[in-house]
Amino acid sequence: MGWDQDFKASAEGIVDTVRAVVQGLTNNYRRVRYLASVARSRWFTDPQDTFEQISLSRAWDYESELERQRHRRVLEEVACLRGTANWGNALELGCHDGVFTLDLASRCTHVMACDISSDACARARLRCSALSQVEVARLNVEIDTFHGKYDLIFAMDILNYVYGRDRMLGLCSKISAALERDGLLVITECRLAHYIQDGWFRSWVPAGGDIIVDLFASQPALRLVHREFHPDAGQDVGPHYMAHVIAMYEKNEEGGTIGR
Ligand SMILES: C[S@@+](CC[C@H](N)C(=O)[O-])C[C@H]1O[C@@H](n2cnc3c(N)ncnc32)[C@H](O)[C@@H]1O
């Protein structure tokens, strides 16, 4: 190797090292920023106010094609696991304006849909007003009680707003207790950026579809029966649609506790 080749090889090595250090620093800066937003949401903001503002601003469109594809994939997979006959009683957590609620209504005996935002609840109620089997209630899934037992519980795109392992396991425990003996839990959740999912804080702030699905799967009360990405490749579709994980769990017959 000549002198100029040696020089080129070491220059490339230095550039790679600098790039890795800058990337590491950037990711840590983003992680700290994310943790600050978690702390703000957990301790210093009122979630009802936050989600009321989002609903009133019409920021989310659940009738867009990619959201409808996600809804359809969920319905297809539940049909694989539960058949196409009536699915019984369903509880939908975080129904927003009721787009998915309407899908469920034609497949279930009764749908109890709930959301923390009264504006979202009013819109869901209006959308489903012709359907006597749909009930919509304003409640905070972390604080309020789920009355009754359900054959199906849907927690779709709501768990990334539960901040902290203690709260996530608390909600997981409430959900399992509200499931019938052979009930089915359906989760969909955005995967979020790698720097969040792989963050050093992930065991005490579980965030992102992959981490949340794993945490629920590790609970003895639940058995993971299905897992996929949406879209299939598991990659974000541009800046406006984050890749999701779709997961389904059956309640373990022996019951089992939550809290590992
Ligand atoms: C991202 S939207 C998901 C809509 C729908 N589930 C779907 O997947 O198409 C999340 C919804 O959850 C509601 N939400 C967030 N935190 C909540 C809580 N603690 N209790 C009840 N609803 C909540 C929000 O108001 C919002 O309407």
The ligand as an ORCA input file, in Angstrom:
! r2SCAN-3c Opt
* xyz 0 1
  C     -54.577      8.178     17.824
  S     -56.306      8.110     18.210
  C     -56.744      6.428     17.753
  C     -58.107      6.286     17.094
  C     -58.548      4.854     16.811
  N     -58.439      4.002     17.970
  C     -57.759      4.235     15.684
  O     -56.797      3.491     15.949
  O     -58.101      4.478     14.524
  C     -56.173      7.968     19.970
  C     -57.442      8.302     20.695
  O     -57.265      7.914     22.061
  C     -57.813      8.909     22.898
  N     -57.127      8.825     24.206
  C     -55.851      9.160     24.507
  N     -55.589      8.932     25.816
  C     -56.740      8.446     26.354
  C     -57.109      8.024     27.658
  N     -56.240      8.075     28.680
  N     -58.366      7.563     27.863
  C     -59.254      7.512     26.834
  N     -58.962      7.903     25.572
  C     -57.721      8.363     25.327
  C     -57.588     10.219     22.147
  O     -58.510     11.221     22.517
  C     -57.775      9.770     20.694
  O     -59.091      9.984     20.265
*
